[in-house]
Amino acid sequence: MIVIEKEQAADSAAIESLLDVGFGADRTGKTVYQLRQGPALPDLSLVARTGFEAGLGASIRYWAIDVENYGEVLPALVLGPLVVDPALQGKGLGRTLVARSLEEADQAGWNLCLVVGEPSYYEPYGFIPAEPYGFELPGPVEQRRFQVRGAPALLERLHAAPVSRPVRPWSGTAKGVEELTGAIRAA
């Protein structure tokens, strides 16, 4: 039996242990971790519980970030980390978490999401290379793994104006996302 639900504060230690197994204890030195400041977004961070003891089998988290664009700040998400217990890999837990959490992000009004991950894994969810849109992370990243998913009209507008778009930790200054910033501050 597998149950997908929102991450709880009590899940933190189990998630950290799972992340150590999945990515190594040095994972926090990676570029994308520079964007993960403050708590993960509680409405989008999900876990998969397995078995009768409700053990933690997988986790996905999101953080709000800023994308600088011609002096304006666009609200965006960074997906990850996504981790699945090695004993449960290949059973669809990760894909289920990605699909459900992205659906919830869309419903909440998030129009832009970035991820650093394997392109073949994220492509089915609408992720495409981020480089042609000018997105720049605050450190080194393998460009083929840096991807974006967004509202088609927004991506079209960004692609039409090729400029550098630095990605920064969430500042709460993006316009038009009052309900999103309220949810983040409540976290």
N, C-alpha and C positions, 0 to 999 in steps of 0.2 A: 504494500500500500504506500503510495506517495501522495503527500499533501503539499501544495504550494501555498505559501502565505507570506505576509509582510514580515520582514526581519524584526525581531524584538531585541531590546537592550541585552537581555540574558544570552543572546546568540553570539555576542561579540567574541568571547574567548574561543568558542568552537570555530567560528569563521576564521579567526587569526591562525589557528592551528591548521585548518584546511588550506589556507593561503600559503603557509610555510611549506606544506607538503607539495602543493601544486606549483609554486613559483620560487621557493627558496626564501630563506630568512633575509637575504639581501635585496629582496624585491623592492623595498621602499627607496632604493637608490635610483630606480628607473625614472626617466623623464616624466612620465605621466603622473607619478606620485606628487610632483610639484604642484599639480592642479587640484589634488584631493585634499583641500583644506577644510577644516571643520567637519561636522558630521555628514555622513552619506544622506541622501534624500530619503526620508522614511517612507514616502508613498510609492517609491519606485524600487526600493531595495527589497528583494525577495529571497526566500530560502525554500529549499525542497527538503521536507522531512520524510524519513523512510522508516518503515517497520513499526511495530507496536510501541517501541520505546521512543518513537519520534526523534530518532537520531538525525543529525544534520548531514544531508547528502550533497547539497550544492548551495551556492550563494551567488547572487548578482547584486552589485551596488552601482549607484550613480551619484555623481556630484554635479552641482551647478557650476558653470564656468562662464567667463566673458570672452567674446570675440570682438576685437577692435576692428571697426570698419568705417573708414573715412570720418573719424571723430565721434561716431556713435558707438554704442556698446550693444552688441547683439547677445541676448541670453542664449545659452546653449547647455548641453549636457555632455559629460564624458562618461561613457559606459565602461564599467569595469572597476574592479576586477570581477570576472566571471570564473568561478572555480567549481569543479565537480570532484568528489571523492574518487580517487583512482579506481577503487573497487566497483564504482557505479558508472564509469565512463562508457559511452557507447549505447546507453539506454534512453537517450533523448532528454535527460534532465536539463542540460545546458541549453539546448534548443528551446525547450519549453519555457525556461526562465527568460531567455532573450525575447521570444515572441510575445509573451504576456507582458513583460515590463515595457517593451517598446509600444505595445498597444496602449498601455496605461499612460505612457509619456505623451503619445499623440493625443489622447483624450484630455490630458491636462493642459494641452496647448504648447508643449515644447516643439518647436519647429526645426531644431538643429541639434544633432547629436554626433559626437566624434568618438572614435575608438581607435586603439592601437591593438591590432590583432591579426590573425591569419585571414587574408582576403577571401579565400574559398569558404571559410566558415561564416563570415558576416555578409557576403554578397547576397544570399537569399533574402536577407532582411532589408535590402535596399541600400546597403553601404557601397560607396564608390570611392576611388582615390581622392584624397583631400588636397593633394598638391596643386592640381589645376585651379583650385579655388583660392589659393594664396594662404591657406591656413598654416600657421607656424607655431610649433610647440616651443616651450622655453628650455629646450635642450635637445640633444641628439635623438633621432628616431630613424628607424629603417623606413624610408618613405613608402614603400609598397605596402607596409602594414598600417600606415596612418590613413584612416578612412573617415568619410562623412556620410551622414544620412540626413536628409532634410526635406522640407516642403518643396515641391517642384518649382513653384514660382520664386521662392527665396533662392534656391540653388541657381536658377536661371539668371536671376538678377546679379548674384555674386560672380558667376562665371563671366558675365558680360563686362564686368569691370575688374580686370585682373590687377590686383594690388596685394601687398603684404597684409595679412590679417593675423596679427599676433593673438594667441590664445593665452588667457590669464586665469588665475583663480577667481572665483565669484566675488564681485564687489557689491552687488545689490543695486547698482546704478542703472541697469538696463531699463529702458522705457517700455511701457506697454505690458509689463509682466507683474503688475501689482499682486495679482492672486498667486503667482508663482513665488514672488519674494516673500509673501506672507507665509506660505507653506514652508519655505526654507527657514525663515526666522523662528517659526514655531517648533522647529526640530530641535 
